[in-house]
């Protein structure tokens, strides 16, 4: 029997938690988050975003230009799955009570100047939850744009969705993750 990758297991757990009715009808135990925001970023958001950004590219060398894009049904389906992971990750990020990181855990790049601590990020989210929700909606909107592009089999629109995703990620990170980091000129 084939094992599901960790991101698929997290999504299945989320779907199972909400099965059988509306989220409002679910018991509180079903809505208790286990994964942290940092976990969701590492397991779901980052890999899905990387896959979407890598789905369409142009590489120019002395031998010529190589255009990469999904061409087969299987390739389009693989990119579609990544778009769905981004969209549903947005839903998971908005589950009330989700922590930024486990107590005592640092961010993976905590040694870089300007990177905030998880505790600081948690306080920033708590201070302005509407801004965090808007940031997550930006992530979901980019995922929806990617899904639309995939369903239309439009590599140009998929590239545009990748730009929208980059903008959404950077806007959130600039506010929460590294608001005081040195900016390149």
C-alpha positions as CSV (number, residue, x, y, z in Angstrom):
1,X,0.0,0.0,0.0
2,X,1.3,3.4,-0.9
3,X,1.9,5.9,2.0
4,X,0.6,9.4,1.7
5,X,3.1,12.3,2.0
6,X,2.9,14.3,5.2
7,X,1.1,17.3,3.5
8,X,-1.6,15.0,2.3
9,X,-2.1,13.5,5.7
10,X,-2.4,17.0,7.3
11,X,-5.0,18.0,4.7
12,X,-6.9,14.7,5.2
13,X,-6.9,15.3,9.0
14,X,-8.4,18.8,8.4
15,X,-11.1,17.5,6.1
16,X,-11.9,14.7,8.5
17,X,-12.2,17.2,11.4
18,X,-14.8,19.1,9.4
19,X,-16.7,16.2,7.9
20,X,-20.3,15.7,8.7
21,X,-21.5,19.3,8.7
22,X,-20.6,22.9,8.8
23,X,-17.6,24.1,10.9
24,X,-20.0,25.8,13.3
25,X,-21.7,22.4,14.0
26,X,-18.4,20.6,14.7
27,X,-17.5,19.9,18.3
28,X,-14.8,22.1,19.9
29,X,-12.5,19.1,20.1
30,X,-12.5,18.8,16.3
31,X,-11.4,22.4,15.9
32,X,-8.4,22.3,18.3
33,X,-5.3,22.9,16.2
34,X,-2.3,20.7,16.6
35,X,0.1,22.0,14.0
36,X,1.5,25.4,14.5
37,X,1.7,28.1,11.8
38,X,5.4,27.3,11.5
39,X,4.4,23.6,10.9
40,X,1.9,24.5,8.3
41,X,4.3,26.7,6.5
42,X,7.0,24.1,6.4
43,X,4.8,21.1,5.6
44,X,2.2,22.6,3.3
45,X,2.6,26.3,2.2
46,X,6.3,26.4,1.3
47,X,6.4,23.1,-0.7
48,X,3.1,24.0,-2.6
49,X,4.3,27.5,-3.3
50,X,7.7,26.2,-4.6
51,X,6.0,23.7,-6.8
52,X,3.7,26.4,-8.3
53,X,6.6,28.8,-8.9
54,X,8.6,26.0,-10.6
55,X,5.7,24.8,-12.8
56,X,6.3,27.4,-15.5
57,X,9.8,28.8,-16.4
58,X,12.1,29.8,-19.2
59,X,15.8,28.9,-19.1
60,X,18.1,30.5,-21.7
61,X,21.5,29.1,-22.3
62,X,24.0,29.1,-25.2
63,X,22.1,26.1,-26.6
64,X,18.8,28.1,-26.7
65,X,15.7,28.7,-24.6
66,X,13.9,25.9,-22.8
67,X,10.3,26.6,-21.9
68,X,8.9,24.5,-19.0
69,X,5.2,24.2,-18.3
70,X,2.7,21.5,-17.5
71,X,1.8,19.7,-20.7
72,X,0.2,16.3,-19.8
73,X,-2.9,15.6,-17.8
74,X,-0.7,14.3,-15.0
75,X,1.5,17.4,-14.9
76,X,-1.6,19.7,-14.7
77,X,-3.1,17.5,-12.0
78,X,0.1,17.7,-10.0
79,X,0.0,21.5,-10.1
80,X,-3.7,21.6,-9.4
81,X,-3.0,19.6,-6.2
82,X,-0.5,22.2,-5.1
83,X,-3.0,25.0,-5.7
84,X,-5.6,23.2,-3.6
85,X,-3.0,22.7,-0.8
86,X,-2.4,26.5,-0.8
87,X,-6.1,27.3,-0.7
88,X,-6.9,24.8,2.1
89,X,-3.7,25.9,4.0
90,X,-5.3,29.3,4.3
91,X,-8.3,27.7,5.9
92,X,-6.1,25.9,8.4
93,X,-4.1,29.0,9.2
94,X,-7.4,30.7,10.3
95,X,-8.4,28.0,12.8
96,X,-8.8,29.9,16.1
97,X,-6.1,29.1,18.7
98,X,-3.4,28.2,16.3
99,X,0.0,29.0,17.8
100,X,2.9,30.5,15.7
101,X,5.3,27.9,17.1
102,X,5.6,25.4,19.9
103,X,6.8,26.9,23.2
104,X,10.5,27.4,23.2
105,X,10.9,26.7,19.5
106,X,12.7,29.3,17.4
107,X,12.2,30.1,13.7
108,X,14.4,28.2,11.4
109,X,16.3,31.4,10.5
110,X,16.3,33.0,14.0
111,X,20.0,33.8,13.7
112,X,19.5,36.3,10.8
113,X,19.2,39.9,11.9
114,X,15.7,41.3,11.8
115,X,13.9,38.0,12.1
116,X,11.2,38.2,14.8
117,X,10.7,35.6,17.5
118,X,7.6,33.4,17.4
119,X,6.4,35.1,20.6
120,X,6.6,38.5,18.9
121,X,4.8,37.3,15.8
122,X,2.1,35.8,18.0
123,X,1.6,39.1,19.8
124,X,1.5,41.0,16.4
125,X,-1.2,38.6,15.2
126,X,-3.2,39.0,18.4
127,X,-2.9,42.8,18.3
128,X,-4.4,43.0,14.8
129,X,-6.2,39.8,13.9
130,X,-8.0,41.4,11.0
131,X,-4.6,42.1,9.3
132,X,-3.6,38.5,9.7
133,X,-6.9,37.3,8.2
134,X,-6.3,39.7,5.3
135,X,-2.9,38.3,4.8
136,X,-4.2,34.7,4.8
137,X,-6.9,35.8,2.3
138,X,-4.2,37.1,0.0
139,X,-2.6,33.6,0.2
140,X,-5.9,32.0,-0.6
141,X,-6.7,34.4,-3.4
142,X,-3.4,33.5,-5.0
143,X,-4.1,29.8,-4.7
144,X,-7.6,30.4,-6.2
145,X,-5.9,32.3,-9.1
146,X,-3.5,29.4,-9.6
147,X,-6.4,26.9,-9.5
148,X,-8.3,28.9,-12.1
149,X,-5.2,29.0,-14.3
150,X,-4.6,25.3,-14.0
151,X,-8.2,24.5,-14.8
152,X,-7.9,26.7,-17.9
153,X,-4.5,25.1,-18.7
154,X,-3.1,28.6,-19.0
155,X,0.6,28.8,-18.3
156,X,0.6,32.6,-18.6
157,X,-2.2,33.0,-16.0
158,X,-0.3,30.4,-13.8
159,X,2.8,32.6,-14.0
160,X,0.6,35.7,-13.0
161,X,-0.8,33.7,-10.1
162,X,2.8,32.9,-9.0
163,X,3.5,36.6,-8.9
164,X,0.3,37.2,-6.9
165,X,1.4,34.4,-4.5
166,X,4.9,36.0,-4.2
167,X,3.3,39.4,-3.4
168,X,1.0,37.8,-0.8
169,X,3.8,35.9,0.9
170,X,6.1,38.9,1.0
171,X,3.5,41.3,2.3
172,X,2.7,39.0,5.2
173,X,6.4,38.2,6.0
174,X,7.4,41.9,5.9
175,X,4.8,42.6,8.6
176,X,5.1,39.6,10.8
177,X,8.3,37.6,10.2
178,X,11.0,40.1,9.3
179,X,9.6,43.7,9.7
180,X,13.0,45.0,10.9
181,X,15.3,43.2,8.6
182,X,17.8,45.2,6.5
183,X,16.3,46.0,3.0
184,X,18.5,45.8,-0.1
185,X,18.9,49.1,-1.9
